[in-house]
C-alpha cells in the first residue's frame, strides 16, 4: 500500500503482528478503512506495517476477539520528536532563552542615522532625540510613533523645513531638509526705498541715500521715502555746475522706516463656550495584535472615570530587520471633563479683541507691534457677539524699487 501523505507531521507507528497468517490482520484493517502501508512479512507468524496515530484506537478494537498479538516497534513523526525534545529540559530552556534574547535584540535601537542636513543641525537633532529618549540601546516599543517624532522635531528645531522618520528593523533613519530663509529679494544696482503701505512715519534710520520724508509725514503706497539719487534735480544751474561730478551719482538706498498703519478687522465670538479638559488621570491598556485580533495582556476592566479620551498607538515588533506579524497596542485612557461656560457681552468683547489681535499678529509677523485697538461696531445676534475693530500698528513699510537710469 502507498505511503500516506502528511503522516510525518501527524505521526505514525510501526505495528508488529504475531499469529497465524498475520497478513490477514492487515487485510482486515484495510477492509475496515484503516490505512496501512509498508507491510512486510518478517516470518511465517510475524508481519509488520505502518498505521497513523489516529488509527490506533480502531486497531485495538479490531484486535479484540482475535488471537493476534500486537506490539509497537517504531514511533515516527513530529509528535514523537516533540515529545522527546520537551523531555530534555536543558535544550528546551536554552531554546526558549535564545528566542527571548533574539526578540529583545531585535527590538532595541542599534543605529541612528541622520542625513541631509548640515553638521550643526545634525547635532541639534541628536540632542533633541536624546531628550525624547531615542538613542542606541532604547526599546523600540517604548518610543512614540515615527509621525509623532517627526512632528516634535519640526516643532522643536526651527531650522528644519521637513524631516522624514523611518524605522527599519533596529535602525532609525532621519532625513532632514534645512529651512531656507526667504528674504526680501534684493534689487541689484541703484534703488529707492518706497512705501509699501499707507501710514504716518514714526521712526527713520537712513544709512545710505537721500531722505525725502520726515517723521510724522503721511505716506501712501509707492511714495519715495529715501532716494538713491544723491543730487537734487531741482538745484540751480550754478550749484549743478559746481557739483557736476556728483550730479549723476546714484546708490542703493538703505534704511529702516517704521510707520503707523491701520487695519480694520471683523471677528465673531459666541456667548456660550463648550470646552473639554483633561484632568491628568490616566490608565494604560496593552494588547497583542495578531491580524485583526487583539489579545489583552495588561490592564483589564473599565477605568475609574466615566468620560474618557482614548489615544492608541501601535508599535511594530521585529526579528532583526523583519517585521513580525504581531504588534503591541498601547491604549492610554485619559479622564476628561466637560465645561459649559456662559459669559456676558463684555467678556465676549474682551475675548474677541484678544482673538483679533492674535490673528492680525500672525498675519503681520512678530516684528510688527499692535499699539491700539478700537471697537467700531458691536452687535449681538443668535448668541454671538460680532465685532468690527480698528487697529493701529507700528511696522516697517519699506519696499525696494530700482532706479531707471535709461540707457
Residue pairs with C-beta under 8 A, 6 or more apart in sequence:
1 30
1 35
1 36
1 37
1 38
1 39
2 37
3 37
3 38
4 12
4 35
4 37
4 52
7 50
7 52
7 76
7 77
8 76
8 77
8 78
9 77
9 78
10 52
10 53
10 54
10 77
10 78
10 79
11 52
11 53
11 75
11 76
11 77
11 78
11 79
11 80
12 50
12 51
12 52
12 53
12 76
12 77
13 50
13 51
13 53
13 56
13 72
13 74
13 75
13 76
14 38
14 48
14 49
14 50
14 72
14 73
14 74
14 75
14 76
15 48
15 49
15 50
15 51
15 59
15 70
15 71
15 72
15 73
16 42
16 46
16 47
16 48
16 70
16 71
16 72
16 73
17 25
17 26
17 46
17 47
17 48
17 49
17 68
17 69
17 70
18 45
18 46
18 68
18 69
18 70
18 71
19 25
19 45
19 66
19 67
19 68
19 69
20 45
20 67
22 41
22 45
22 46
22 47
22 68
23 39
23 41
23 47
25 47
25 62
25 63
25 66
25 68
26 36
26 39
26 47
26 49
28 62
29 36
29 51
29 55
29 58
29 59
29 62
30 36
32 58
32 62
34 51
34 55
34 58
34 59
34 62
35 51
35 52
35 55
36 49
36 50
36 51
37 49
37 50
38 48
38 49
38 50
39 47
39 48
39 49
40 47
40 48
40 49
41 47
42 48
48 73
50 74
50 76
51 59
53 77
53 79
59 70
60 70
63 70
85 91
85 92
86 92
102 319
102 320
103 317
103 319
105 170
106 169
106 170
106 317
106 318
106 319
106 320
107 139
107 140
107 141
107 170
107 317
107 318
108 137
108 138
108 139
108 140
108 170
109 134
109 135
109 136
109 137
109 138
109 140
109 170
109 171
109 172
110 136
110 170
110 171
111 136
111 170
111 171
111 172
112 126
112 129
112 134
112 135
112 136
112 171
112 172
112 174
113 171
113 172
113 173
113 174
114 122
114 125
114 126
114 174
114 175
114 176
115 173
115 174
115 175
115 176
116 175
116 176
116 177
116 178
117 125
117 160
117 176
117 177
117 178
118 178
121 157
121 159
121 160
121 176
121 178
124 157
124 159
125 153
125 157
125 160
125 163
125 174
125 176
128 152
128 153
128 156
128 157
129 135
129 153
129 174
132 143
132 144
132 149
132 152
133 142
133 143
134 143
134 149
134 172
140 167
140 170
140 315
140 316
140 318
141 315
141 317
141 328
141 330
143 149
143 315
144 152
144 313
145 313
145 314
145 315
146 165
146 166
146 167
147 165
149 165
150 163
150 164
150 165
153 160
153 163
153 165
153 174
154 160
154 162
154 163
158 179
159 178
159 179
160 176
160 177
160 178
160 179
161 177
161 178
161 179
161 180
162 176
162 177
163 174
163 175
163 176
163 177
164 173
164 174
164 175
164 176
165 172
165 173
165 174
166 172
166 173
166 175
167 173
167 316
168 321
169 318
169 320
169 321
169 322
169 323
170 318
170 320
170 321
184 400
185 400
186 400
187 252
187 400
187 401
187 402
188 402
189 252
189 402
189 403
190 228
190 229
190 250
190 251
190 252
190 402
190 403
190 405
191 228
191 252
191 253
191 400
191 401
191 402
191 403
192 209
192 224
192 225
192 226
192 227
192 228
192 253
192 400
192 401
192 402
192 403
193 209
193 224
193 225
193 226
193 253
193 254
193 255
193 257
193 398
193 399
193 400
193 401
194 221
194 222
194 223
194 224
194 225
194 398
194 399
194 400
194 401
195 219
195 220
195 221
195 222
195 223
195 225
195 259
195 397
195 398
195 399
196 221
196 397
196 398
196 399
197 221
197 259
197 261
197 395
197 397
198 219
198 220
198 221
198 261
198 262
199 218
199 219
199 259
199 260
199 261
199 262
199 397
200 216
200 217
200 218
200 219
200 259
200 260
201 213
201 214
201 215
201 216
201 217
201 219
201 225
201 257
201 258
201 259
202 215
202 258
202 259
202 260
202 394
203 215
203 256
203 257
203 258
204 211
204 213
204 214
204 215
204 255
204 256
204 257
204 258
205 255
205 256
205 257
206 226
206 253
206 254
206 255
206 257
207 254
207 255
208 251
208 252
208 253
208 254
208 255
209 226
209 227
209 228
209 230
209 251
209 252
209 253
209 254
209 255
210 226
210 227
210 228
210 229
210 230
210 232
210 253
211 225
211 226
211 227
211 255
212 224
212 225
212 226
212 227
213 219
213 223
213 225
213 257
219 225
219 259
219 397
224 401
225 255
225 257
225 397
225 398
226 253
226 254
226 255
226 257
227 253
228 250
228 251
228 252
228 253
228 403
229 249
229 250
229 403
230 246
230 249
230 250
230 251
231 240
231 243
231 246
231 247
231 248
231 249
235 243
240 247
250 403
250 405
255 398
256 396
256 398
257 396
257 397
257 398
258 394
258 395
258 396
258 397
259 394
259 395
259 397
260 371
260 392
260 393
260 394
261 392
261 393
261 394
261 395
261 397
262 390
262 391
262 392
262 393
263 360
263 390
263 391
263 393
264 376
264 388
264 389
264 390
264 391
265 356
265 359
265 360
265 388
265 389
265 391
266 386
266 387
266 388
266 389
267 352
267 355
267 356
267 359
267 386
267 387
267 389
268 352
268 384
268 385
268 386
268 387
269 348
269 349
269 351
269 352
269 355
269 384
269 385
269 387
270 348
270 383
270 384
270 385
271 342
271 343
271 344
271 345
271 348
271 380
271 383
271 384
271 385
272 340
272 341
272 342
272 343
272 383
273 339
273 340
273 341
273 343
274 338
274 339
274 340
274 341
275 338
275 339
275 341
276 309
276 336
276 337
276 338
276 339
277 336
277 337
277 338
277 339
278 309
278 334
278 335
278 336
279 305
279 334
279 335
279 336
279 337
280 335
281 304
281 305
281 334
281 335
282 332
282 333
282 334
282 335
283 299
283 303
283 304
283 332
283 333
284 298
284 299
284 330
284 331
284 332
284 333
285 296
285 298
285 299
285 330
285 331
285 332
285 333
286 296
286 297
286 298
286 299
286 328
286 329
286 330
286 331
287 294
287 295
287 296
287 297
287 328
287 329
287 331
288 294
288 295
288 297
288 326
288 327
288 328
288 329
289 295
289 314
289 326
289 327
289 328
289 329
290 325
290 326
291 325
294 329
299 331
303 333
303 335
305 335
307 335
307 336
307 337
307 338
308 333
308 334
308 335
308 336
309 333
309 334
309 335
309 336
310 331
310 332
310 333
310 334
311 331
311 332
311 334
312 329
312 330
312 331
312 332
313 329
313 330
313 331
313 332
314 327
314 328
314 329
314 330
315 327
315 328
315 329
315 330
316 323
316 324
316 327
317 323
317 324
317 326
317 327
317 328
318 324
343 351
345 378
345 380
345 385
348 385
349 375
349 378
349 385
349 387
352 385
352 387
352 389
353 373
353 375
353 387
353 389
356 373
356 387
356 389
356 391
357 370
357 373
357 391
360 370
360 391
360 393
361 368
361 370
364 393
364 395
367 395
367 396
368 393
368 394
368 395
369 393
369 394
369 395
370 391
370 392
370 393
371 392
371 393
371 394
372 391
372 392
373 389
373 390
373 391
373 392
374 389
374 390
374 391
375 387
375 388
375 389
375 390
376 388
376 389
376 390
377 386
377 387
377 388
378 385
378 386
378 387
378 388
379 385
379 386
380 386
